[in-house]
Amino acid sequence: MSGADPRVRAVLKLAPVIPVFTPDDVDDAVQVAQALFRGGLPVVEVTLRTPRAMEAIKAMAEAVPDAVIGAGTVLTAAQMQAVKEAGGRFAVSPGATERLYAAARDTDLPFLPGVATSSELMHGLEQGLDTFKFFPAVQAGGAPLLSAWAGPFGDVRFCPTGGISVQTASQFLHLPNVLCVGGSWLTTAALLQSRDWAAIEELARQASVLAS
């Protein structure tokens, strides 16, 4: 579709799973980025749900320059600008507003807005986008809904996120309109608390071949 940002799809095609990571400690965040990258997952969505998230994005991007570090839970234009300044290479939101779409254009940041209904999807198409986060994926209708959308929205591609596990990821990845899935199972609170970077790396290695 004309005007769509090819950078978004390029990021989503780098790996079948984008880890959704909520950082509490900046040094630990760097360890997580390194472990995920070693395991074959170069793209990380860092959620802006903690006070040190922006600092973590900056540290991760500097420590692993070949990784693609982006921000999730982007809710405001100010956050969009801050992500750009921190070195984030893409922004993800659970939904989208006119102001957020405009902020993505103003900052020239690849933007993956969340949609859960056909109307939200059509609004995104009117904004010139053709690639979306389907969120919350499982709760909003799961793989059957994405399969149904393939008819009227044949050119649209998705990154479903929300409620997806390593056991259910393949249900989504086998759909022709899904480029990758987002998942928080790679960086659980328990793994972060125990600082088990080797386990995170192993989970990344398993996730990196889920689509094959």
N, C-alpha and C positions, 0 to 999 in steps of 0.2 A: 504493500500500500504506500502511496506517495507520502513522503514526509516522515515515515516511521524511522526511528533511530536504530540503525543496524548494530550499534554498540551493545545494546541490551541483549539481543540474541547471541551475539558473539561471546558475551560473558556466560550466558546460560548453557552454551554448548561446550564449555570447557570441561565439565564433569557432570555425571548423572545426579549427584547430590550436592546441594549447597548447605553446609552446616550452619545452623542458626545458633549463635553463641551469645550468651549474656555474661559480660565480664564484670568481675568484682575487683580484681587485682590486675594492675597493668603488666607487671612482670609475668604473672601467670598467663595473661592474654598472649604475650609474645611466645611463650612455650606452646600454647595451644595452636597458634598460627603455624609454628614450625612443625609440630607433630602432624597436623592436618596436611600440610604441604608435602612432608616426607611420605605420608600415606597415599598421596595421589589426588588430594582434593585442594586445588589451588584457589578456589573461590570461597570466601567466608562472609556471611551476613552477621554483622555485630549489632545486636539490638540496643537501642538507646533507652534502656530501661534502668540503667544504674548511673550514678553520678560520674563514674570514671570512664564511661563508654567512649566518649569523644577522644579522651587521652589514650585509651586502648587502641582505637582505630589508628591514630597517629603512630603509636609505638609499633604496632603490628605491620603497618605499611612500610615503615623504615627498616624493621628487622628482617622482613621477608619481601624484598622489593619485587620478586617475580610472582608473588601471590596477588590476587585481586581482592582487596579488602573493601567491603561496602558496609552501608548502615541499614539496619532494619528498624521498624517502628518509628519511621520519620513521619511526624504529625504536623509540623509547621514549616513555614518558609524560612524562619530563622534557623531551624535545625538543618534544613537543606543546605543553607549557606555554610553553616559550621562544619558539616560533613565534607563539603568541598575543600574548605580551608584545612581540615585535618588530614587531607590526603585520601579520603574515601573515593572510590572509583565508580560507585553506583549507589543509588538510594532505593529502598524498598519501603512501601507503606502498607498498612493493613486495609486501607481504603483510599479514597482520593477526593479532593475538593478542587474547585476552580483555582483557589489560591495556591494549592500545592502543585497543580499542573503548571501554573504560571511560574512558580519558583524553580521548578525543574528546568524550564526553558531559560529562565534568567541566569541560572548558575551553569547551564550547559552540562548538567550531570545526568548520565543515563538513569532513567527512572523506571521502576517496575511497580506500578500501582496495584493495590489489591482490589479484586472484584469478587462478588459472591452471587450476583444476579445478572440476567441478560441486559437489564437497563443500565447497570453500572458499566458493563462491558461496552455497550453501544456508546455511552458517554465517553469512554476512553478512546474508542475509535474516532469519534468526532474531534477529539483532541490531537489526532494524528498518530496515535500509538497502535501497535498491533501485537504487543507482547505483554502479558499480565501475570501477576501473582494470583492464584486462585486460593482464597483464604476466607474462613477456615475450611480447608479442603474436605476433610472427612465430615465435619458437621454440616457443611453447606450442600452436600449431595454426592461427594466423592467421585470416583471414576465414572459412574453412570452418568452424572451430569456433564462431565467433560466430554464424554462420548457423544451425548446428545447435542452439545454445542458444536461439535465438528461439522454438523450439517449446515446450519445457517451462518456459522462463523468459520468457514473452512480455511481462511488465511491466518487465523489467529493462533498464537502459540502461548503455552502456559508453563508456569512453575508452581504446581500445587504445594501448599504448605499448611500445616496445622493438623495435628492428630496422626501424621504418617509415621510409621515405624519401619525398621529394617525388614520386618515380615510383610508389610503391605506396600512398600515402595514400588515393587515390580508391577502391581496392578495399575499404577499410574504410568510408569515408565514405558509400558508396552503400548500406550495410546499414541497415535500418530501426531496429535496436537500437543503433546507434552515434551518439553526439552529437557527438564530436570525436575527434581523435587527438592523442597527444603525440609530439613530435619534437625531436631534438637537432640536426637538420641546419641549423637557422637560426643556431645559435651554436656553430659548430665551433671547435676549438682554433686552427685556422689563422686564421679570421676574427678571433678574439679577440686573437691574438698580433699581427696586423697592425692591430688597432683599426679595422677597416673598417666603421664604423657605417653608411655608405651602402649597403654590400652587404647588411648584416643587414636594413636597412629594406626593401630591394628584395625580399629573400627573404620577408620578412613580408608584403609586398604581394601577392606571388604566392600565398603560402599562404592568405591571407585570402579568396581566391575559389575555393579548391579544391573546395568542396562545391557550387558553383553549376553 
